[in-house]
Amino acid sequence: TMFKTLAISFSTMTLFTRITPLYGSSLQYAGLATLVWGWVVVSFFTWFVGIAMAEICSSFPMTGSLYFWAAHLAGPKWGPFSSWFCA
């Protein structure tokens, strides 16, 4: 179901555990509106990165295509880092 898919994706990203320590300083220095709108803007642009990577990986299917194409598109200098970061 859709709920199970979302639950698995959130648990693998550990989205909330990564950003929770940053709530205090964000609220103190920028306020709630900045925190909410920052989340919306970053999510919007992350969505397009995900769509682009999904399109590339579905056009050229292979084992580990996400890691391969992240490394290939980043170039020889940043390729290993971007491949590791996508893991």
DSSP file (Angstrom, degrees, kcal/mol; ACC not computed):
  #  RESIDUE AA STRUCTURE BP1 BP2  ACC     N-H-->O    O-->H-N    N-H-->O    O-->H-N    TCO  KAPPA ALPHA  PHI   PSI    X-CA   Y-CA   Z-CA
    1    1 A T     >        0   0    0      0, 0.0     4,-1.8     0, 0.0     5,-0.1   0.000 360.0 360.0 360.0 168.7    0.0    0.0    0.0
    2    2 A M  H  >  +     0   0    0      1,-0.2     4,-2.4     2,-0.2     5,-0.2   0.875 360.0  55.2 -66.0 -37.7    1.0    3.6   -0.3
    3    3 A F  H  > S+     0   0    0      1,-0.2     4,-2.4     2,-0.2    -1,-0.2   0.908 107.7  48.8 -63.9 -41.5    1.3    4.0    3.5
    4    4 A K  H  > S+     0   0    0      2,-0.2     4,-2.4     1,-0.2    -1,-0.2   0.890 110.4  51.7 -65.3 -38.9    3.7    1.1    3.7
    5    5 A T  H  X S+     0   0    0     -4,-1.8     4,-2.2     2,-0.2    -2,-0.2   0.927 112.0  45.4 -63.7 -44.9    5.8    2.5    0.9
    6    6 A L  H  X S+     0   0    0     -4,-2.4     4,-2.5     2,-0.2     5,-0.2   0.891 111.7  53.0 -65.1 -39.2    6.0    5.9    2.7
    7    7 A A  H  X S+     0   0    0     -4,-2.4     4,-2.0     1,-0.2    -2,-0.2   0.909 110.7  46.5 -63.9 -42.0    6.8    4.3    6.0
    8    8 A I  H  X S+     0   0    0     -4,-2.4     4,-2.1     2,-0.2    -1,-0.2   0.911 112.4  50.0 -66.7 -41.8    9.7    2.3    4.5
    9    9 A S  H  X S+     0   0    0     -4,-2.2     4,-1.7     1,-0.2    -2,-0.2   0.903 111.9  47.5 -66.5 -39.5   11.1    5.4    2.7
   10   10 A F  H  X>S+     0   0    0     -4,-2.5     4,-1.2     1,-0.2     5,-0.9   0.880 112.1  50.2 -67.3 -36.6   11.0    7.5    5.8
   11   11 A S  H  <5S+     0   0    0     -4,-2.0    -2,-0.2    -5,-0.2    -1,-0.2   0.857 112.0  46.8 -72.0 -33.0   12.6    4.8    7.9
   12   12 A T  H  <5S+     0   0    0     -4,-2.1    -1,-0.2     1,-0.2    -2,-0.2   0.816 114.4  46.8 -77.4 -28.7   15.4    4.3    5.4
   13   13 A M  H  <5S-     0   0    0     -4,-1.7    -1,-0.2    -5,-0.2    -2,-0.2   0.709  90.1-149.8 -80.5 -19.2   16.1    8.0    5.1
   14   14 A T  T  X5 +     0   0    0     -4,-1.2     4,-1.3    -5,-0.1    -3,-0.1   0.907  34.1 165.3  44.4  47.9   16.0    8.6    8.8
   15   15 A L  H  >< +     0   0    0     -5,-0.9     4,-1.2     1,-0.2     3,-0.2   0.902  63.8  43.5 -60.1 -48.0   14.7   12.0    7.9
   16   16 A F  H  > S+     0   0    0     -6,-0.2     4,-1.4     1,-0.2    -1,-0.2   0.832 110.1  54.3 -75.8 -31.1   13.4   13.1   11.2
   17   17 A T  H  4 S+     0   0    0      1,-0.2    -1,-0.2     2,-0.2    -2,-0.2   0.769 106.8  53.6 -74.1 -23.1   16.4   12.0   13.3
   18   18 A R  H  < S+     0   0    0     -4,-1.3    -1,-0.2    -3,-0.2    -2,-0.2   0.869 117.4  32.6 -76.3 -36.4   18.8   13.9   11.1
   19   19 A I  H >< S+     0   0    0     -4,-1.2     3,-1.3     1,-0.2     4,-0.5   0.607  93.0  88.6-100.3 -11.7   17.1   17.3   11.4
   20   20 A T  G >< S+     0   0    0     -4,-1.4     3,-1.5     1,-0.3     4,-0.4   0.881  85.1  55.3 -58.2 -41.3   15.7   17.2   14.9
   21   21 A P  G 3  S+     0   0    0      0, 0.0     4,-0.4     0, 0.0     3,-0.3   0.740 103.8  58.1 -63.8 -18.2   18.8   18.6   16.6
   22   22 A L  G <> S+     0   0    0     -3,-1.3     4,-2.0     1,-0.2     5,-0.2   0.559  82.6  84.2 -87.3  -8.1   18.7   21.6   14.3
   23   23 A Y  H <> S+     0   0    0     -3,-1.5     4,-2.8    -4,-0.5     5,-0.3   0.910  86.2  54.0 -61.0 -43.1   15.2   22.6   15.4
   24   24 A G  H  > S+     0   0    0     -4,-0.4     4,-2.1    -3,-0.3    -1,-0.2   0.939 112.6  39.9 -60.7 -51.3   16.3   24.6   18.4
   25   25 A S  H  > S+     0   0    0     -4,-0.4     4,-2.4     2,-0.2     5,-0.3   0.861 115.5  53.2 -69.2 -34.1   18.8   26.8   16.7
   26   26 A S  H  X>S+     0   0    0     -4,-2.0     4,-2.4     1,-0.2     5,-1.4   0.931 112.5  43.5 -65.2 -44.6   16.6   27.3   13.7
   27   27 A L  H  <5S+     0   0    0     -4,-2.8    -2,-0.2     3,-0.2    -1,-0.2   0.871 115.0  50.4 -68.0 -35.6   13.7   28.4   15.8
   28   28 A Q  H  <5S+     0   0    0     -4,-2.1    -2,-0.2    -5,-0.3    -1,-0.2   0.922 123.5  26.3 -69.2 -44.3   15.9   30.6   18.0
   29   29 A Y  H  <5S+     0   0    0     -4,-2.4    -2,-0.2    -5,-0.1    -3,-0.2   0.779 137.2  19.2 -94.0 -28.1   17.6   32.5   15.1
   30   30 A A  T  <5S-     0   0    0     -4,-2.4     4,-0.4    -5,-0.3    -3,-0.2   0.715  95.4-129.5-118.0 -28.4   15.1   32.4   12.2
   31   31 A G     >< -     0   0    0     -5,-1.4     4,-1.5     1,-0.1    -3,-0.1  -0.199  34.5 -68.5  97.4 168.1   11.6   31.6   13.6
   32   32 A L  H  > S+     0   0    0      1,-0.2     4,-2.5     2,-0.2     5,-0.2   0.865 125.7  57.4 -66.7 -39.1    9.0   29.0   12.8
   33   33 A A  H  > S+     0   0    0      1,-0.2     4,-2.7     2,-0.2     5,-0.3   0.904 107.2  48.5 -62.2 -40.8    8.0   30.5    9.4
   34   34 A T  H  > S+     0   0    0     -4,-0.4     4,-2.2     1,-0.2    -1,-0.2   0.884 110.9  51.2 -66.1 -38.1   11.6   30.2    8.1
   35   35 A L  H  X S+     0   0    0     -4,-1.5     4,-1.7     2,-0.2    -2,-0.2   0.925 114.2  42.9 -64.3 -45.0   11.7   26.6    9.3
   36   36 A V  H  X S+     0   0    0     -4,-2.5     4,-2.0     2,-0.2    -2,-0.2   0.942 117.7  43.9 -68.5 -48.2    8.5   25.6    7.6
   37   37 A W  H  X S+     0   0    0     -4,-2.7     4,-2.6     1,-0.2     5,-0.2   0.849 111.2  55.1 -69.6 -32.5    9.2   27.5    4.4
   38   38 A G  H  X S+     0   0    0     -4,-2.2     4,-2.4    -5,-0.3     5,-0.3   0.909 108.1  49.7 -62.0 -41.4   12.7   26.2    4.3
   39   39 A W  H  X S+     0   0    0     -4,-1.7     4,-2.2    -5,-0.2    -2,-0.2   0.912 112.1  47.9 -62.1 -43.5   11.4   22.7    4.5
   40   40 A V  H  X S+     0   0    0     -4,-2.0     4,-2.1     2,-0.2    -2,-0.2   0.926 113.5  46.3 -65.4 -45.6    8.9   23.3    1.7
   41   41 A V  H  X S+     0   0    0     -4,-2.6     4,-2.0     2,-0.2     5,-0.2   0.929 114.5  46.3 -65.5 -46.1   11.5   24.9   -0.6
   42   42 A V  H  X S+     0   0    0     -4,-2.4     4,-2.4     1,-0.2    -1,-0.2   0.903 112.4  51.0 -64.5 -40.3   14.2   22.2    0.0
   43   43 A S  H  X S+     0   0    0     -4,-2.2     4,-1.9    -5,-0.3    -1,-0.2   0.886 107.4  54.7 -63.2 -38.4   11.6   19.4   -0.5
   44   44 A F  H  X S+     0   0    0     -4,-2.1     4,-1.1     1,-0.2    -2,-0.2   0.935 113.2  39.9 -60.5 -48.4   10.5   21.0   -3.8
   45   45 A F  H  X S+     0   0    0     -4,-2.0     4,-1.6     1,-0.2    -1,-0.2   0.837 112.3  55.7 -74.1 -32.0   14.0   21.0   -5.2
   46   46 A T  H  X S+     0   0    0     -4,-2.4     4,-2.4     1,-0.2    -1,-0.2   0.857 101.5  59.8 -65.5 -34.4   14.8   17.5   -3.8
   47   47 A W  H  X S+     0   0    0     -4,-1.9     4,-2.2     1,-0.2    -1,-0.2   0.906 104.5  49.0 -58.8 -43.0   11.7   16.2   -5.6
   48   48 A F  H  X S+     0   0    0     -4,-1.1     4,-2.4     2,-0.2    -1,-0.2   0.862 108.9  52.1 -68.9 -35.1   13.2   17.3   -8.9
   49   49 A V  H  X S+     0   0    0     -4,-1.6     4,-2.5     2,-0.2     5,-0.2   0.924 110.9  48.7 -63.4 -43.5   16.5   15.7   -8.2
   50   50 A G  H  X S+     0   0    0     -4,-2.4     4,-2.3     1,-0.2    -2,-0.2   0.891 111.1  49.7 -62.7 -40.3   14.7   12.4   -7.4
   51   51 A I  H  X S+     0   0    0     -4,-2.2     4,-2.2     2,-0.2    -1,-0.2   0.915 111.6  48.6 -65.1 -42.8   12.7   12.6  -10.6
   52   52 A A  H  X S+     0   0    0     -4,-2.4     4,-2.2     1,-0.2    -2,-0.2   0.923 113.1  46.6 -64.4 -44.2   15.8   13.2  -12.7
   53   53 A M  H  X S+     0   0    0     -4,-2.5     4,-2.6     1,-0.2     5,-0.2   0.884 111.6  52.0 -65.9 -37.5   17.7   10.3  -11.1
   54   54 A A  H  X S+     0   0    0     -4,-2.3     4,-2.0    -5,-0.2    -1,-0.2   0.890 109.5  50.0 -65.1 -38.6   14.6    8.0  -11.5
   55   55 A E  H  X S+     0   0    0     -4,-2.2     4,-1.6     2,-0.2    -2,-0.2   0.926 113.3  44.9 -65.9 -44.4   14.4    8.9  -15.2
   56   56 A I  H  X S+     0   0    0     -4,-2.2     4,-1.8     1,-0.2    -2,-0.2   0.935 114.7  47.9 -64.6 -46.0   18.1    8.2  -15.8
   57   57 A C  H  < S+     0   0    0     -4,-2.6    -1,-0.2     1,-0.2    -2,-0.2   0.823 112.9  48.1 -68.3 -31.0   18.1    5.0  -13.8
   58   58 A S  H  < S+     0   0    0     -4,-2.0    -1,-0.2    -5,-0.2    -2,-0.2   0.786 109.6  53.1 -79.6 -25.7   14.9    3.7  -15.6
   59   59 A S  H  < S+     0   0    0     -4,-1.6    -2,-0.2     1,-0.3    -1,-0.2   0.848 122.5  28.5 -74.0 -33.9   16.3    4.6  -19.0
   60   60 A F  S  < S-     0   0    0     -4,-1.8    -1,-0.3    -5,-0.1     2,-0.2  -0.666  86.0-166.4-126.1  75.1   19.5    2.6  -18.4
   61   61 A P        +     0   0    0      0, 0.0     2,-0.3     0, 0.0    -3,-0.1  -0.416  25.1 136.1 -71.1 134.4   18.6   -0.2  -16.0
   62   62 A M    >   -     0   0    0     -5,-0.2     3,-1.3    -2,-0.2     2,-0.3  -0.955  62.0 -71.0-161.7 167.0   21.5   -2.0  -14.3
   63   63 A T  T 3  S+     0   0    0     -2,-0.3     5,-0.1     1,-0.3     0, 0.0  -0.504 120.3   5.6 -68.1 129.2   22.4   -3.2  -10.9
   64   64 A G  T 3> S+     0   0    0     -2,-0.3     4,-2.5     3,-0.1    -1,-0.3   0.835  80.6 157.1  68.9  33.4   23.2   -0.3   -8.6
   65   65 A S  H <>  +     0   0    0     -3,-1.3     4,-2.8     1,-0.2     5,-0.3   0.820  66.9  58.3 -64.8 -30.2   22.2    2.2  -11.3
   66   66 A L  H  > S+     0   0    0      2,-0.2     4,-1.8     1,-0.2    -1,-0.2   0.936 111.5  40.9 -63.6 -44.7   21.6    5.0   -8.7
   67   67 A Y  H  > S+     0   0    0     -3,-0.2     4,-2.1     2,-0.2    -2,-0.2   0.902 116.2  50.8 -68.4 -41.2   25.2    4.7   -7.4
   68   68 A F  H  X S+     0   0    0     -4,-2.5     4,-2.5     1,-0.2    -2,-0.2   0.944 113.8  42.2 -62.6 -49.3   26.6    4.4  -10.9
   69   69 A W  H  X S+     0   0    0     -4,-2.8     4,-2.6     2,-0.2     5,-0.2   0.831 111.4  55.2 -72.7 -30.9   24.8    7.3  -12.4
   70   70 A A  H  X S+     0   0    0     -4,-1.8     4,-1.3    -5,-0.3    -1,-0.2   0.928 113.7  42.1 -63.5 -42.9   25.5    9.5   -9.4
   71   71 A A  H  X S+     0   0    0     -4,-2.1     4,-0.9     2,-0.2    -2,-0.2   0.897 115.7  49.7 -69.1 -40.2   29.2    8.8   -9.7
   72   72 A H  H  < S+     0   0    0     -4,-2.5     3,-0.4     1,-0.2    -2,-0.2   0.910 113.1  44.8 -66.6 -43.2   29.1    9.2  -13.5
   73   73 A L  H  < S+     0   0    0     -4,-2.6    -1,-0.2     1,-0.2    -2,-0.2   0.764 109.4  56.3 -74.7 -24.8   27.3   12.5  -13.5
   74   74 A A  H  X S-     0   0    0     -4,-1.3     4,-0.6    -5,-0.2    -1,-0.2   0.701 106.8-129.5 -80.6 -18.7   29.4   14.0  -10.7
   75   75 A G  H  X  -     0   0    0     -4,-0.9     4,-1.7    -3,-0.4    -1,-0.2  -0.228  34.1 -60.2  93.8 173.8   32.7   13.5  -12.6
   76   76 A P  H  4 S+     0   0    0      0, 0.0    -1,-0.2     0, 0.0    -2,-0.0   0.816 130.0  49.8 -68.0 -30.4   35.9   11.8  -11.6
   77   77 A K  H  4 S+     0   0    0     -3,-0.2     4,-0.3     1,-0.2    -2,-0.1   0.946 126.7  21.5 -74.3 -47.5   36.7   14.2   -8.7
   78   78 A W  H  X S+     0   0    0     -4,-0.6     4,-2.6     1,-0.1     5,-0.3   0.420  97.9  97.8-101.7  -0.4   33.3   14.1   -6.9
   79   79 A G  H  X S+     0   0    0     -4,-1.7     4,-2.4     1,-0.2     5,-0.2   0.921  83.4  45.9 -57.2 -52.3   32.1   10.8   -8.3
   80   80 A P  H  > S+     0   0    0      0, 0.0     4,-2.2     0, 0.0    -1,-0.2   0.898 114.9  48.8 -61.4 -38.5   33.0    8.5   -5.3
   81   81 A F  H  > S+     0   0    0     -4,-0.3     4,-2.6     2,-0.2    -2,-0.2   0.932 112.9  45.9 -66.4 -45.2   31.6   11.0   -2.8
   82   82 A S  H  X S+     0   0    0     -4,-2.6     4,-1.7     2,-0.2    -1,-0.2   0.870 112.2  52.0 -68.1 -34.4   28.3   11.4   -4.6
   83   83 A S  H  X S+     0   0    0     -4,-2.4     4,-0.5    -5,-0.3    -1,-0.2   0.919 113.4  44.0 -64.6 -43.0   28.0    7.6   -5.1
   84   84 A W  H >< S+     0   0    0     -4,-2.2     3,-0.8    -5,-0.2    -2,-0.2   0.877 111.0  55.1 -68.0 -37.6   28.6    7.1   -1.4
   85   85 A F  H 3< S+     0   0    0     -4,-2.6    -1,-0.2     1,-0.3    -2,-0.2   0.823 103.4  55.2 -67.1 -31.8   26.3    9.9   -0.4
   86   86 A C  H 3<        0   0    0     -4,-1.7    -1,-0.3     1,-0.2    -2,-0.2   0.668 360.0 360.0 -73.9 -16.2   23.4    8.4   -2.5
   87   87 A A    <<        0   0    0     -3,-0.8    -1,-0.2    -4,-0.5    -2,-0.2   0.507 360.0 360.0 -69.5 360.0   23.8    5.1   -0.5
